[in-house]
Each structure stands twice: as structure tokens, then as C-alpha cells.
Amino acid sequence: LADRAAPDVAVAPRTGARVLRIPLRDTVDDAMVGQVERGLARARAESFDLVVIDIDTPGGAVVSMWAIAEAIGEYKAEGRRAVAYVSNHAISAGMVIALSC
């Protein structure tokens, strides 16, 4: 579960934009909901320019999927930027999460 560690931070070389990557690995579940909520809270608090939701999941719990999609939707409704990057698979719940970005 090393990929469920804290999100990664990067600075875009040409623009200087601050980017926060939130890795989503394995099965979509309540732990993943918490990971996304903590990552988005950090992005708000530290004024990141972009959040990248890095997805590789076979899917999982529908309730958790909706909670993640809603959290991302609320984040974007605040005028903030979030994009999905599918590093391998975004099956089932993973696809819905990707589309919410």
C-alpha cells in the first residue's frame, strides 16, 4: 500500500505551476475516499494550481466511488483545476472517478 502514501508535489518547469498528484491504487473503498479528501484539503490549504488524480484501479465500492466523484466535483465547483491521469486501468468505479475530473 505504499502508493496510498501522501500525495506527490511537483512544479511545472515552464510555468512554475504547483501540482499535487493524488495516486489512487487498488480497490476503490472508504480508505481511498479519505485519501482523496485529505489530498483535496491540502490542495486548498496550500493553493495548488492543479491536482492530478493518478488512477490505476479495477473498481470497487459504488458508495465510495460516488463520494470521491462528489469531492472532486465540489473542488472543481470552487474554480479549482483537477485532471485525471490513468496510469494503467480505470475500470468501473475508476472510470467514473476519471470522468468526474
C-alpha positions as CSV (number, residue, x, y, z in Angstrom):
1,L,0.0,0.0,0.0
2,A,2.9,2.3,-0.5
3,D,1.0,4.0,-3.3
4,R,-1.6,5.1,-0.7
5,A,1.1,7.3,0.8
6,A,1.0,11.1,0.9
7,P,0.4,12.8,-2.5
8,D,3.4,13.9,-4.5
9,V,4.2,17.5,-5.2
10,A,5.8,18.9,-8.4
11,V,6.5,22.3,-10.0
12,A,5.9,22.6,-13.8
13,P,9.2,23.6,-15.3
14,R,8.0,26.2,-17.8
15,T,5.1,27.7,-15.9
16,G,6.0,27.3,-12.3
17,A,2.6,25.9,-11.6
18,R,2.4,23.9,-8.4
19,V,0.9,20.4,-9.0
20,L,-0.3,17.9,-6.4
21,R,-0.6,14.2,-7.6
22,I,-3.0,12.0,-5.7
23,P,-2.4,8.4,-6.5
24,L,-5.4,6.1,-6.4
25,R,-4.3,2.4,-6.5
26,D,-6.1,-0.9,-5.9
27,T,-9.8,-1.2,-4.9
28,V,-12.0,1.9,-4.5
29,D,-13.0,1.9,-0.9
30,D,-13.5,4.1,2.2
31,A,-9.8,4.4,2.7
32,M,-9.5,5.8,-0.8
33,V,-12.3,8.3,-0.1
34,G,-10.3,9.6,2.9
35,Q,-7.1,9.8,0.8
36,V,-8.8,11.9,-1.8
37,E,-10.5,14.2,0.8
38,R,-7.2,14.7,2.6
39,G,-5.4,15.4,-0.7
40,L,-8.0,18.0,-1.9
41,A,-7.9,19.6,1.6
42,R,-4.2,20.0,1.2
43,A,-4.5,21.4,-2.3
44,R,-7.0,24.0,-1.0
45,A,-4.9,24.9,2.0
46,E,-1.6,25.2,0.1
47,S,-3.2,26.8,-3.1
48,F,-2.0,24.3,-5.6
49,D,-2.6,25.3,-9.3
50,L,-3.5,21.8,-10.4
51,V,-4.5,18.4,-8.8
52,V,-3.7,15.3,-10.8
53,I,-5.8,12.2,-9.8
54,D,-3.5,9.4,-10.9
55,I,-5.7,6.3,-11.3
56,D,-4.9,2.6,-11.5
57,T,-7.9,0.7,-10.2
58,P,-10.0,-2.3,-11.1
59,G,-13.0,-0.5,-9.5
60,G,-14.7,-1.1,-6.2
61,A,-17.4,0.1,-3.9
62,V,-20.1,2.3,-5.5
63,V,-20.7,4.3,-2.4
64,S,-17.0,5.2,-2.2
65,M,-16.9,6.0,-5.9
66,W,-19.7,8.5,-5.6
67,A,-18.1,10.1,-2.5
68,I,-14.8,10.6,-4.4
69,A,-16.6,11.9,-7.5
70,E,-18.6,14.4,-5.4
71,A,-15.5,15.5,-3.6
72,I,-13.8,16.2,-6.9
73,G,-16.9,17.9,-8.3
74,E,-17.1,20.2,-5.2
75,Y,-13.4,21.0,-5.6
76,K,-13.9,21.9,-9.3
77,A,-17.0,23.9,-8.5
78,E,-14.8,26.2,-6.4
79,G,-13.0,27.2,-9.7
80,R,-10.0,24.9,-9.0
81,R,-8.4,22.6,-11.5
82,A,-8.3,18.8,-11.3
83,V,-7.5,16.3,-14.1
84,A,-7.4,12.5,-14.3
85,Y,-4.4,10.6,-15.4
86,V,-5.0,6.9,-16.0
87,S,-1.6,5.3,-15.5
88,N,-2.8,1.7,-16.2
89,H,-6.5,0.9,-15.6
90,A,-9.7,2.9,-14.7
91,I,-12.2,0.1,-14.7
92,S,-15.8,0.5,-13.4
93,A,-15.6,2.9,-10.4
94,G,-12.3,4.1,-11.7
95,M,-13.8,5.3,-14.9
96,V,-16.5,7.3,-13.1
97,I,-13.8,8.9,-10.9
98,A,-11.8,9.8,-14.0
99,L,-14.9,11.3,-15.7
100,S,-15.5,13.5,-12.6
101,C,-12.3,15.3,-13.2
